[in-house]
Amino acid sequence: MEIFDLREFDGHELIVFGHDAATSLRAIIAIHSTALGPAAGGCRMWPYATTADAVCDALRLSRGMSYKNALAGVPFGGGKAVIIGESRQAKTPQLFEAFGRLVDSLGGRYLTAEDIGTTTADMASVARATRHVAGLGRAPGEAGGDPGPKTALGVYLGIEAAVRFRLGRQDLQGLTVAVQGVGGVGYHLCGLLAGAGAQLRVADVRAAAVQRVCEEFGARAVPVEEVLAEEVDVLAPCALGAVLNAQSIPRLRARIIAGAANNQLAQGQDGQALQAAGILYAPDYVINAGGIISVSRELHGGGTEEQVIADIQGIPARLTEVFERARRENRPTNAVADQMARELLTGRRRKRVA
């Protein structure tokens, strides 16, 4: 595997492979940039088919974190960790302690937290081996804890902003929203959307998760293979990435795409295809920054829940800036957001050199 020749490689500063024979840990940490501060990003546990798949995912996700952190205005660079394994079977506290030792070996250059397949309890195990971890338990009113609900809040506020921009609506009452993936973030997003009067259509590979959302929020279940093609006002991808591609985009019947999943576009040019189809796309790393905003307050200490929520309420303004600039320049929203993030990263690098 020629890592430097991979399409996903984007001048990453560091890629670390970690293995622990006693716990069967196989992990990869990718640091894309530390121009804005230590690289921060969650730890994902997933049964990747090959090591190459895991490396590519870590590379894509870590670059996304650089862009997310830059536009969110938090003092972090971008990094991500992936653990190769089935989280419902191969997870042990000892495995996460071993992962914590790997994180600690980087001396604070990378800061970790939860992601798909990992939980607050897992991060508590990581914390036994390193202090460079967030997403831990917290006292009432303090910043921190599971970042999932904060990510959901940011996405919800971003959907409101997208609806105002694209549909000219000031509320979500009666609008139809399809949510793909109703796990830690998607579930909380459904609760917020239902509370605002939206009509939900939901899909997930886990039948029990779908049933829960249908019973609690009055959602309607749709098949996983059909959810992207639902005729709705808003499509919210909240599962894995690369769901918007050359095969799926021609089938889309939503007017807005705004969800929590990272790397929703399989390739950059897919944003142009969405623009051509008249679909407003909320760049994922702009709208889903609520979790990292919470992590930032937690890691810097002394933050409160109220401050976290106030910070997250800045997401709609940043998203609207992307929408307006894209319309003004007649460019895809993802291209505009990428440029804005690169300008921030490049500007800081120049200051450091000077």
Secondary structure in CASP SS format (residue, H / E / C, confidence):
PFRMAT SS
TARGET T0000
AUTHOR 0000-0000-0000
METHOD secondary structure of the structure
MODEL  1
M C 1.00
E C 1.00
I H 1.00
F H 1.00
D H 1.00
L C 1.00
R C 1.00
E C 1.00
F C 1.00
D C 1.00
G C 1.00
H C 1.00
E C 1.00
L E 1.00
I E 1.00
V E 1.00
F E 1.00
G E 1.00
H E 1.00
D E 1.00
A C 1.00
A C 1.00
T C 1.00
S C 1.00
L E 1.00
R E 1.00
A E 1.00
I E 1.00
I E 1.00
A E 1.00
I E 1.00
H E 1.00
S E 1.00
T C 1.00
A C 1.00
L C 1.00
G C 1.00
P C 1.00
A E 1.00
A E 1.00
G C 1.00
G C 1.00
C E 1.00
R E 1.00
M E 1.00
W E 1.00
P C 1.00
Y C 1.00
A C 1.00
T C 1.00
T H 1.00
A H 1.00
D H 1.00
A H 1.00
V H 1.00
C H 1.00
D H 1.00
A H 1.00
L H 1.00
R H 1.00
L H 1.00
S H 1.00
R H 1.00
G H 1.00
M H 1.00
S H 1.00
Y H 1.00
K H 1.00
N H 1.00
A H 1.00
L H 1.00
A H 1.00
G C 1.00
V C 1.00
P C 1.00
F C 1.00
G E 1.00
G E 1.00
G E 1.00
K E 1.00
A E 1.00
V E 1.00
I E 1.00
I E 1.00
G C 1.00
E C 1.00
S C 1.00
R C 1.00
Q C 1.00
A C 1.00
K C 1.00
T C 1.00
P H 1.00
Q H 1.00
L H 1.00
F H 1.00
E H 1.00
A H 1.00
F H 1.00
G H 1.00
R H 1.00
L H 1.00
V H 1.00
D H 1.00
S C 1.00
L C 1.00
G C 1.00
G C 1.00
R C 1.00
Y E 1.00
L E 1.00
T E 1.00
A C 1.00
E E 1.00
D C 1.00
I C 1.00
G C 1.00
T C 1.00
T C 1.00
T H 1.00
A H 1.00
D H 1.00
M H 1.00
A H 1.00
S H 1.00
V H 1.00
A C 1.00
R C 1.00
A C 1.00
T C 1.00
R C 1.00
H C 1.00
V E 1.00
A C 1.00
G C 1.00
L C 1.00
G C 1.00
R C 1.00
A C 1.00
P C 1.00
G C 1.00
E E 1.00
A C 1.00
G C 1.00
G C 1.00
D C 1.00
P C 1.00
G H 1.00
P H 1.00
K H 1.00
T H 1.00
A H 1.00
L H 1.00
G H 1.00
V H 1.00
Y H 1.00
L H 1.00
G H 1.00
I H 1.00
E H 1.00
A H 1.00
A H 1.00
V H 1.00
R H 1.00
F H 1.00
R H 1.00
L H 1.00
G C 1.00
R C 1.00
Q C 1.00
D C 1.00
L C 1.00
Q C 1.00
G C 1.00
L C 1.00
T E 1.00
V E 1.00
A E 1.00
V E 1.00
Q E 1.00
G C 1.00
V C 1.00
G C 1.00
G C 1.00
V C 1.00
G H 1.00
Y H 1.00
H H 1.00
L H 1.00
C H 1.00
G H 1.00
L H 1.00
L H 1.00
A H 1.00
G H 1.00
A C 1.00
G C 1.00
A C 1.00
Q E 1.00
L E 1.00
R E 1.00
V E 1.00
A E 1.00
D C 1.00
V C 1.00
R C 1.00
A H 1.00
A H 1.00
A H 1.00
V H 1.00
Q H 1.00
R H 1.00
V H 1.00
C H 1.00
E H 1.00
E H 1.00
F H 1.00
G C 1.00
A C 1.00
R E 1.00
A E 1.00
V C 1.00
P C 1.00
V C 1.00
E C 1.00
E C 1.00
V H 1.00
L H 1.00
A H 1.00
E C 1.00
E C 1.00
V C 1.00
D C 1.00
V E 1.00
L E 1.00
A E 1.00
P E 1.00
C C 1.00
A C 1.00
L C 1.00
G C 1.00
A C 1.00
V C 1.00
L E 1.00
N C 1.00
A C 1.00
Q C 1.00
S C 1.00
I H 1.00
P H 1.00
R H 1.00
L C 1.00
R C 1.00
A C 1.00
R C 1.00
I E 1.00
I E 1.00
A C 1.00
G C 1.00
A C 1.00
A C 1.00
N C 1.00
N C 1.00
Q C 1.00
L E 1.00
A C 1.00
Q C 1.00
G C 1.00
Q C 1.00
D H 1.00
G H 1.00
Q H 1.00
A H 1.00
L H 1.00
Q H 1.00
A H 1.00
A C 1.00
G C 1.00
I C 1.00
L E 1.00
Y E 1.00
A C 1.00
P C 1.00
D H 1.00
Y H 1.00
V H 1.00
I H 1.00
N C 1.00
A C 1.00
G H 1.00
G H 1.00
I H 1.00
I H 1.00
S H 1.00
V H 1.00
S H 1.00
R H 1.00
E H 1.00
L H 1.00
H H 1.00
G C 1.00
G C 1.00
G C 1.00
T E 1.00
E H 1.00
E H 1.00
Q H 1.00
V H 1.00
I H 1.00
A H 1.00
D H 1.00
I H 1.00
Q C 1.00
G C 1.00
I H 1.00
P H 1.00
A H 1.00
R H 1.00
L H 1.00
T H 1.00
E H 1.00
V H 1.00
F H 1.00
E H 1.00
R H 1.00
A H 1.00
R H 1.00
R H 1.00
E H 1.00
N C 1.00
R C 1.00
P C 1.00
T H 1.00
N H 1.00
A H 1.00
V H 1.00
A H 1.00
D H 1.00
Q H 1.00
M H 1.00
A H 1.00
R H 1.00
E H 1.00
L H 1.00
L H 1.00
T H 1.00
G H 1.00
R H 1.00
R H 1.00
R H 1.00
K H 1.00
R H 1.00
V H 1.00
A C 1.00
END
